[in-house]
Amino acid sequence: MPNLIVTTCGTSLLSNHAKGDAALGKSIRESANATSETATPEHKRVIEKALLQCSDELSKSKTEQARSASAELNGLLGFYGGQLAGANADVHFLLHTDTLQGKGVADALKNYLREKKLNASTQNFDNLRTDTLENFHEGLGEVIRWCHETLPGYREKQHKIIFNLTGGFKSIQGWMQTLGMFYADEIIYIFESGKELLRIPRIPINIDHAAEDAVRLHLPFFRKMAGPKATCRPAGIPGGLPETFIFRLGDECGLSPWGRLIWQQARRKLYGEALLDAPCPDIVYTEAFKKQASQRTARQFAMLNERMDDFAAYLPGTGPNPDRLNVRSLRGNPMPPSTHEFNAWAESPAWRVFFHKESEKAVLDSLAKGIGH
Protein backbone atom coordinates (compact mmCIF):
# COMPACT_ATOMS: atom_id res chain seq x y z
CA MET A 1 0.00 0.00 0.00
CA PRO A 2 1.49 3.39 -0.97
CA ASN A 3 1.70 6.16 1.60
CA LEU A 4 0.61 9.76 1.46
CA ILE A 5 2.78 11.62 3.97
CA VAL A 6 1.84 15.10 5.18
CA THR A 7 4.85 16.82 6.75
CA THR A 8 4.52 20.03 8.74
CA CYS A 9 7.49 22.28 8.00
CA GLY A 10 9.12 24.67 10.43
CA THR A 11 12.46 26.42 10.05
CA SER A 12 14.83 23.98 11.76
CA LEU A 13 16.90 23.69 8.55
CA LEU A 14 17.51 27.44 8.67
CA SER A 15 17.99 27.77 12.43
CA ASN A 16 20.41 24.81 12.55
CA HIS A 17 22.41 26.41 9.76
CA ALA A 18 22.55 29.65 11.78
CA LYS A 19 24.12 28.11 14.88
CA GLY A 20 27.19 30.15 15.76
CA ASP A 21 26.16 32.98 13.43
CA ALA A 22 24.63 35.65 15.69
CA ALA A 23 23.83 38.03 12.83
CA LEU A 24 21.93 35.41 10.86
CA GLY A 25 20.12 34.24 14.00
CA LYS A 26 19.02 37.83 14.65
CA SER A 27 17.69 38.18 11.09
CA ILE A 28 15.79 34.91 11.42
CA ARG A 29 14.11 36.03 14.64
CA GLU A 30 13.25 39.50 13.35
CA SER A 31 11.72 38.23 10.08
CA ALA A 32 9.94 35.16 11.49
CA ASN A 33 6.48 36.26 10.28
CA ALA A 34 7.58 38.28 7.25
CA THR A 35 6.44 37.27 3.80
CA SER A 36 8.47 37.78 0.64
CA GLU A 37 6.52 41.03 0.15
CA THR A 38 6.78 42.41 3.71
CA ALA A 39 10.37 41.44 4.60
CA THR A 40 12.88 44.28 4.58
CA PRO A 41 15.33 44.20 1.66
CA GLU A 42 18.19 43.39 4.02
CA HIS A 43 16.32 40.57 5.77
CA LYS A 44 15.25 39.16 2.43
CA ARG A 45 18.81 39.24 1.11
CA VAL A 46 20.24 37.55 4.21
CA ILE A 47 17.52 34.88 4.48
CA GLU A 48 17.52 33.98 0.79
CA LYS A 49 21.33 33.69 0.78
CA ALA A 50 21.18 31.39 3.83
CA LEU A 51 18.45 29.28 2.21
CA LEU A 52 20.56 28.76 -0.91
CA GLN A 53 23.43 27.61 1.29
CA CYS A 54 21.12 25.27 3.22
CA SER A 55 19.78 23.75 0.02
CA ASP A 56 23.27 23.23 -1.38
CA GLU A 57 24.54 21.63 1.84
CA LEU A 58 21.48 19.41 2.04
CA SER A 59 21.94 18.22 -1.52
CA LYS A 60 25.49 17.06 -0.70
CA SER A 61 24.67 15.59 2.71
CA LYS A 62 24.59 11.95 3.73
CA THR A 63 21.63 10.45 5.54
CA GLU A 64 22.76 11.21 9.11
CA GLN A 65 23.77 14.74 8.15
CA ALA A 66 20.35 15.34 6.60
CA ARG A 67 18.63 14.03 9.72
CA SER A 68 20.69 16.38 11.91
CA ALA A 69 20.07 19.36 9.64
CA SER A 70 16.27 19.10 9.43
CA ALA A 71 13.65 17.95 11.93
CA GLU A 72 11.29 17.20 9.06
CA LEU A 73 13.82 14.95 7.33
CA ASN A 74 14.70 13.36 10.66
CA GLY A 75 11.09 12.16 10.85
CA LEU A 76 10.88 11.07 7.21
CA LEU A 77 14.22 9.29 7.13
CA GLY A 78 13.38 7.67 10.45
CA PHE A 79 10.12 6.40 8.96
CA TYR A 80 11.98 4.91 5.98
CA GLY A 81 14.75 3.44 8.10
CA GLY A 82 17.27 5.80 6.52
CA GLN A 83 16.65 4.42 3.05
CA LEU A 84 14.58 6.39 0.55
CA ALA A 85 15.09 3.88 -2.25
CA GLY A 86 11.87 2.06 -3.03
CA ALA A 87 9.62 4.85 -1.75
CA ASN A 88 8.82 6.18 -5.22
CA ALA A 89 5.15 5.18 -5.02
CA ASP A 90 4.60 7.45 -2.01
CA VAL A 91 3.25 11.00 -2.21
CA HIS A 92 4.62 13.82 -0.03
CA PHE A 93 2.96 17.11 0.85
CA LEU A 94 5.10 19.65 2.70
CA LEU A 95 2.81 22.04 4.60
CA HIS A 96 4.42 25.37 5.46
CA THR A 97 3.61 28.77 6.87
CA ASP A 98 2.82 31.74 4.66
CA THR A 99 6.22 33.33 5.32
CA LEU A 100 9.49 33.90 3.51
CA GLN A 101 11.28 31.44 5.77
CA GLY A 102 8.54 28.80 5.76
CA LYS A 103 8.27 28.74 1.98
CA GLY A 104 12.05 28.76 1.52
CA VAL A 105 12.63 25.84 3.88
CA ALA A 106 9.79 23.82 2.35
CA ASP A 107 11.20 24.41 -1.14
CA ALA A 108 14.64 23.21 -0.01
CA LEU A 109 13.12 20.03 1.47
CA LYS A 110 11.04 19.47 -1.67
CA ASN A 111 14.15 19.76 -3.85
CA TYR A 112 16.02 17.30 -1.63
CA LEU A 113 13.21 14.74 -1.85
CA ARG A 114 12.88 15.18 -5.60
CA GLU A 115 16.61 14.62 -6.00
CA LYS A 116 15.94 11.29 -4.31
CA LYS A 117 13.26 10.60 -6.97
CA LEU A 118 10.33 11.05 -4.58
CA ASN A 119 6.98 12.65 -5.46
CA ALA A 120 7.07 15.79 -3.30
CA SER A 121 5.26 19.11 -3.45
CA THR A 122 4.81 22.10 -1.17
CA GLN A 123 1.46 23.36 0.08
CA ASN A 124 1.07 27.00 1.06
CA PHE A 125 -1.86 28.39 3.06
CA ASP A 126 -2.63 32.08 2.89
CA ASN A 127 -2.27 33.82 6.26
CA LEU A 128 -0.91 30.75 8.04
CA ARG A 129 1.43 32.67 10.32
CA THR A 130 1.34 33.83 13.92
CA ASP A 131 1.69 37.60 13.56
CA THR A 132 -2.01 38.04 14.41
CA LEU A 133 -4.68 35.75 15.82
CA GLU A 134 -6.94 36.62 12.89
CA ASN A 135 -4.34 35.46 10.34
CA PHE A 136 -3.65 32.30 12.31
CA HIS A 137 -7.34 31.37 12.47
CA GLU A 138 -7.83 32.05 8.75
CA GLY A 139 -4.76 29.98 7.92
CA LEU A 140 -5.92 27.08 10.06
CA GLY A 141 -9.30 27.21 8.37
CA GLU A 142 -7.56 26.74 5.03
CA VAL A 143 -5.56 23.79 6.39
CA ILE A 144 -8.78 22.13 7.56
CA ARG A 145 -10.42 22.75 4.20
CA TRP A 146 -7.40 21.29 2.38
CA CYS A 147 -7.39 18.17 4.56
CA HIS A 148 -11.10 17.62 3.94
CA GLU A 149 -10.89 18.14 0.17
CA THR A 150 -7.60 16.32 -0.48
CA LEU A 151 -6.96 13.43 1.90
CA PRO A 152 -10.17 11.33 1.59
CA GLY A 153 -9.56 11.00 -2.15
CA TYR A 154 -6.16 9.45 -1.57
CA ARG A 155 -7.61 7.05 1.00
CA GLU A 156 -10.15 5.95 -1.61
CA LYS A 157 -7.18 5.19 -3.87
CA GLN A 158 -5.81 2.89 -1.14
CA HIS A 159 -3.13 5.24 0.20
CA LYS A 160 -2.21 5.11 3.88
CA ILE A 161 -2.37 8.66 5.27
CA ILE A 162 0.52 9.57 7.56
CA PHE A 163 1.13 12.86 9.38
CA ASN A 164 4.84 13.54 10.02
CA LEU A 165 4.76 16.12 12.81
CA THR A 166 8.42 16.04 13.77
CA GLY A 167 8.93 19.55 12.37
CA GLY A 168 6.74 22.64 12.35
CA PHE A 169 5.72 25.20 14.92
CA LYS A 170 4.08 24.13 18.18
CA SER A 171 1.02 26.31 17.54
CA ILE A 172 0.35 24.44 14.30
CA GLN A 173 1.41 21.00 15.50
CA GLY A 174 -1.26 21.01 18.20
CA TRP A 175 -3.96 21.46 15.61
CA MET A 176 -2.39 18.95 13.25
CA GLN A 177 -2.45 16.31 15.99
CA THR A 178 -6.18 16.94 16.34
CA LEU A 179 -6.70 16.82 12.57
CA GLY A 180 -4.68 13.62 12.45
CA MET A 181 -7.27 11.87 14.61
CA PHE A 182 -9.86 12.64 11.92
CA TYR A 183 -7.86 12.34 8.69
CA ALA A 184 -4.65 10.30 9.26
CA ASP A 185 -4.09 6.58 9.69
CA GLU A 186 -0.93 7.21 11.66
CA ILE A 187 1.02 10.10 13.19
CA ILE A 188 4.82 9.89 13.42
CA TYR A 189 7.04 12.01 15.61
CA ILE A 190 10.63 12.18 16.86
CA PHE A 191 11.43 14.06 20.06
CA GLU A 192 13.95 16.91 19.70
CA SER A 193 17.15 15.67 18.01
CA GLY A 194 16.64 12.00 18.83
CA LYS A 195 16.38 9.16 16.35
CA GLU A 196 13.67 6.92 17.80
CA LEU A 197 10.42 7.14 15.88
CA LEU A 198 7.20 7.48 17.86
CA ARG A 199 4.23 6.06 15.94
CA ILE A 200 0.71 6.94 17.03
CA PRO A 201 -1.99 4.86 15.33
CA ARG A 202 -5.29 6.42 14.44
CA ILE A 203 -7.74 6.58 17.31
CA PRO A 204 -11.16 6.58 15.62
CA ILE A 205 -13.20 9.50 16.91
CA ASN A 206 -16.44 11.02 15.83
CA ILE A 207 -18.05 14.32 16.68
CA ASP A 208 -20.68 13.92 19.35
CA HIS A 209 -24.38 14.09 18.63
CA ALA A 210 -24.72 17.52 20.26
CA ALA A 211 -22.20 19.05 17.85
CA GLU A 212 -23.83 17.40 14.85
CA ASP A 213 -27.27 18.51 16.01
CA ALA A 214 -26.00 22.10 16.34
CA VAL A 215 -24.81 22.03 12.72
CA ARG A 216 -28.06 20.45 11.52
CA LEU A 217 -30.15 23.00 13.39
CA HIS A 218 -28.18 25.94 12.00
CA LEU A 219 -27.30 24.49 8.61
CA PRO A 220 -28.02 27.66 6.54
CA PHE A 221 -25.68 29.64 8.82
CA PHE A 222 -22.85 27.11 8.48
CA ARG A 223 -23.22 26.92 4.69
CA LYS A 224 -23.06 30.72 4.49
CA MET A 225 -20.04 30.94 6.81
CA ALA A 226 -18.06 28.06 5.27
CA GLY A 227 -16.24 30.31 2.79
CA PRO A 228 -12.59 31.04 3.65
CA LYS A 229 -13.20 34.73 4.39
CA ALA A 230 -16.90 34.68 5.29
CA THR A 231 -17.81 36.87 8.28
CA CYS A 232 -20.91 38.26 9.91
CA ARG A 233 -21.87 40.71 12.63
CA PRO A 234 -22.42 39.35 16.14
CA ALA A 235 -26.16 39.86 15.69
CA GLY A 236 -26.09 37.36 12.82
CA ILE A 237 -24.97 34.46 15.02
CA PRO A 238 -27.87 32.10 15.75
CA GLY A 239 -28.93 31.90 19.35
CA GLY A 240 -27.83 28.77 21.16
CA LEU A 241 -24.80 28.11 18.95
CA PRO A 242 -21.85 27.01 21.13
CA GLU A 243 -19.32 29.81 21.56
CA THR A 244 -16.43 27.49 20.69
CA PHE A 245 -17.70 27.42 17.10
CA ILE A 246 -17.20 31.17 16.65
CA PHE A 247 -14.15 33.42 16.43
CA ARG A 248 -14.82 37.06 17.26
CA LEU A 249 -12.61 39.96 16.22
CA GLY A 250 -14.09 43.33 17.04
CA ASP A 251 -17.40 43.71 15.22
CA GLU A 252 -16.77 40.77 12.88
CA CYS A 253 -17.31 37.07 13.53
CA GLY A 254 -16.35 33.92 11.66
CA LEU A 255 -16.14 30.20 12.23
CA SER A 256 -13.34 29.26 14.59
CA PRO A 257 -10.91 26.50 13.53
CA TRP A 258 -12.86 24.13 15.77
CA GLY A 259 -16.12 25.28 14.19
CA ARG A 260 -14.71 24.62 10.73
CA LEU A 261 -13.53 21.15 11.74
CA ILE A 262 -16.94 20.28 13.19
CA TRP A 263 -18.61 21.63 10.05
CA GLN A 264 -16.44 19.56 7.71
CA GLN A 265 -17.09 16.39 9.71
CA ALA A 266 -20.85 16.94 10.04
CA ARG A 267 -21.15 17.93 6.40
CA ARG A 268 -20.05 14.47 5.28
CA LYS A 269 -23.20 13.00 6.75
CA LEU A 270 -25.67 15.84 6.20
CA TYR A 271 -24.80 16.43 2.55
CA GLY A 272 -25.30 12.76 1.72
CA GLU A 273 -28.82 12.49 3.16
CA ALA A 274 -30.85 14.40 0.55
CA LEU A 275 -30.92 17.45 -1.68
CA LEU A 276 -30.76 20.31 0.83
CA ASP A 277 -32.66 23.57 0.51
CA ALA A 278 -31.04 26.15 -1.77
CA PRO A 279 -28.11 27.78 0.04
CA CYS A 280 -29.22 31.32 -0.85
CA PRO A 281 -32.45 33.10 -1.93
CA ASP A 282 -31.07 33.73 -5.42
CA ILE A 283 -31.25 30.02 -6.27
CA VAL A 284 -34.72 28.61 -7.01
CA TYR A 285 -35.49 24.91 -7.43
CA THR A 286 -38.32 23.97 -9.81
CA GLU A 287 -40.48 20.98 -9.00
CA ALA A 288 -39.01 19.12 -11.98
CA PHE A 289 -35.49 19.68 -10.71
CA LYS A 290 -36.38 18.56 -7.18
CA LYS A 291 -38.03 15.40 -8.50
CA GLN A 292 -35.03 14.53 -10.69
CA ALA A 293 -32.67 15.15 -7.78
CA SER A 294 -34.69 13.20 -5.22
CA GLN A 295 -33.59 9.67 -6.10
CA ARG A 296 -29.81 9.73 -5.85
CA THR A 297 -27.10 7.88 -3.99
CA ALA A 298 -25.55 9.36 -0.87
CA ARG A 299 -22.41 10.18 -2.83
CA GLN A 300 -24.39 11.95 -5.57
CA PHE A 301 -26.39 13.92 -3.00
CA ALA A 302 -23.14 15.04 -1.39
CA MET A 303 -21.60 16.16 -4.68
CA LEU A 304 -24.78 17.93 -5.77
CA ASN A 305 -25.05 19.84 -2.48
CA GLU A 306 -21.39 20.83 -2.76
CA ARG A 307 -21.98 22.17 -6.28
CA MET A 308 -24.89 24.21 -4.93
CA ASP A 309 -22.46 25.84 -2.49
CA ASP A 310 -20.06 26.53 -5.37
CA PHE A 311 -22.91 27.96 -7.45
CA ALA A 312 -24.04 30.22 -4.61
CA ALA A 313 -20.50 31.62 -4.36
CA TYR A 314 -20.38 32.12 -8.14
CA LEU A 315 -23.76 33.85 -8.57
CA PRO A 316 -22.92 37.41 -7.48
CA GLY A 317 -20.83 37.70 -10.64
CA THR A 318 -17.51 38.13 -8.89
CA GLY A 319 -17.19 34.63 -7.44
CA PRO A 320 -15.01 31.80 -8.76
CA ASN A 321 -16.07 29.38 -11.47
CA PRO A 322 -13.91 26.34 -10.65
CA ASP A 323 -13.57 23.39 -13.03
CA ARG A 324 -15.68 21.22 -10.74
CA LEU A 325 -18.59 23.68 -11.28
CA ASN A 326 -17.86 25.04 -14.78
CA VAL A 327 -20.86 27.29 -15.38
CA ARG A 328 -21.27 27.84 -19.13
CA SER A 329 -23.80 28.87 -21.76
CA LEU A 330 -25.76 26.22 -23.65
CA ARG A 331 -24.67 26.01 -27.27
CA GLY A 332 -25.82 23.74 -30.05
CA ASN A 333 -28.43 21.87 -28.01
CA PRO A 334 -30.98 24.40 -26.73
CA MET A 335 -33.23 23.24 -23.89
CA PRO A 336 -35.79 26.00 -23.38
CA PRO A 337 -36.18 27.65 -21.00
CA SER A 338 -32.64 26.73 -19.90
CA THR A 339 -29.84 28.93 -21.18
CA HIS A 340 -26.93 27.73 -19.03
CA GLU A 341 -25.59 24.63 -17.31
CA PHE A 342 -23.07 23.58 -14.65
CA ASN A 343 -21.61 20.30 -13.46
CA ALA A 344 -23.51 18.25 -10.91
CA TRP A 345 -20.88 15.50 -10.76
CA ALA A 346 -18.24 14.23 -13.14
CA GLU A 347 -18.47 10.51 -12.45
CA SER A 348 -19.47 8.57 -15.53
CA PRO A 349 -22.01 9.28 -16.75
CA ALA A 350 -21.57 12.98 -15.97
CA TRP A 351 -24.70 14.86 -14.96
CA ARG A 352 -25.41 18.56 -15.25
CA VAL A 353 -27.80 21.13 -13.85
CA PHE A 354 -29.63 23.24 -16.43
CA PHE A 355 -30.93 26.68 -15.50
CA HIS A 356 -32.04 30.11 -16.66
CA LYS A 357 -32.18 33.55 -15.10
CA GLU A 358 -35.32 35.38 -14.03
CA SER A 359 -34.51 38.87 -12.83
CA GLU A 360 -31.59 38.30 -10.43
CA LYS A 361 -32.51 34.72 -9.59
CA ALA A 362 -31.16 31.49 -11.08
CA VAL A 363 -33.99 29.04 -11.72
CA LEU A 364 -32.80 25.43 -11.81
CA ASP A 365 -34.90 23.71 -14.47
CA SER A 366 -33.57 20.17 -14.58
CA LEU A 367 -30.91 17.66 -13.63
CA ALA A 368 -29.87 15.37 -16.47
CA LYS A 369 -27.01 13.56 -18.14
CA GLY A 370 -24.77 15.86 -20.13
CA ILE A 371 -25.83 16.33 -23.73
CA GLY A 372 -22.80 18.17 -25.06
CA HIS A 373 -22.38 21.85 -25.71
Salt bridges, closest charged atoms under 4 A:
GLU30 OE2 - LYS26 NZ 2.54
GLU30 OE1 - HIS43 NE2 2.90
GLU42 OE2 - ARG45 NH2 2.74
ASP56 OD2 - LYS60 NZ 3.21
GLU57 OE1 - HIS17 ND1 3.34
GLU64 OE1 - LYS195 NZ 3.65
ASP98 OD2 - ARG129 NH1 3.00
ASP107 OD2 - LYS103 NZ 3.00
ASP107 OD1 - LYS110 NZ 3.77
ASP131 OD2 - ARG129 NE 3.15
GLU138 OE1 - LYS229 NZ 3.34
GLU142 OE2 - ARG145 NE 3.71
GLU149 OE2 - ARG145 NH1 3.91
GLU156 OE2 - ARG299 NH1 3.60
ASP185 OD1 - ARG155 NH2 3.13
GLU186 OE1 - LYS160 NZ 3.62
GLU186 OE2 - ARG199 NE 2.95
GLU212 OE2 - ARG216 NH2 3.57
GLU212 OE2 - LYS269 NZ 3.12
ASP251 OD2 - ARG233 NH1 3.96
GLU252 OE2 - ARG233 NH1 3.66
GLU273 OE1 - ARG216 NH1 2.94
GLU287 OE2 - LYS290 NZ 2.93
GLU306 OE1 - ARG307 NH2 3.89
ASP309 OD1 - ARG223 NH2 2.86
ASP310 OD2 - ARG307 NE 2.85
ASP310 OD2 - ARG324 NE 2.76
GLU341 OE2 - ARG328 NE 3.52
GLU341 OE1 - ARG352 NH1 3.63
GLU341 OE2 - HIS373 ND1 3.57
GLU347 OE2 - ARG299 NE 2.44
GLU358 OE2 - HIS356 NE2 2.88
ASP365 OD2 - HIS356 ND1 2.91
